[in-house]
């Protein structure tokens, strides 16, 4: 469940960039809108627009921005200047109407990787502690990666917010799974069942999530604030899971450590942002490309961890506490 934590933390959209503020871009954009987006121009545009682009929702204005972006890119290259970003994004070649084809594809693969929950189901008894918790986590991860796929297909205000909000839901729910796993460890030591505490932690996580997205929705989307909150919670989760790994200290625990450390190592790609290779593969796309294999490693860990709990007869409490009768 650590695979989506940072996909939205370091991608901050801005209202303007050097590319879209350039004279070449602005002049081209004004001419294109006057020529192609007038009443007559729209008829020609609609007749020539590919059905898939119409289905995705590309407008005449969007198409003008795309064409003028590449004109500006050519102008920057002819002048020997570095190619800048446009509207907070690097230039990407549009493929079959998809705005960022590589990130879209790798987001889809990451979402499909969470179908590994069926692998978990085939190996772990339903009475195992955290059995239902991991199912909810998988569903939430698939939902978040689905919105990431939609967002990278076409960036709009709505798809952007859904991408950010659903990614944050994974971060918060990971805190809940961490609390469950930590309490379960001490449950075996203390020999006492405290269902109310787990329920209270879940309620606090839900309230925190609702408060965060409500604040961003009502007071305006503050990218810096959102990033700080995500990073703070993600760092807390990382330290917490490493603590769990230290306390459990079983032969299979390396899988969890490798997943956590691997995610942090891949973040170096985001920190070293660069123009897309072949105008398709940017740092963010390569980050997505590296996360999905770690998903299988994480599911292998939770399978081994669950089977170890079965072996130690530490099952049957948390599922009952979390199950709705």
Secondary structure by P-SEA (a helix, b strand, c coil): ccccccccccccccccccccccaaaaaaaaaaaaccccaaaaaaaaaaccaaaaaacccaaaaaaaaaaaaaaaaaaaacccccccccccccccccccccaaaaaaaaaaaaaacaaaaaaacccccccaaaaaaaaaaaaaaaaaaaaaaaacccaaaaaaaaaaaaaaaaaaaaaaaaaaaaaaaaaaccccaaaaaaaaaaaaaaaaaaaaaaaaacccaaaaaaaaaaaaaaaaaaaaaaaaaaccccaaaaaaaaaaaaaaccccccccccccccccaaaaaaaacaaaaaaaaaaaaaaaaaaaaaccccccccccccc
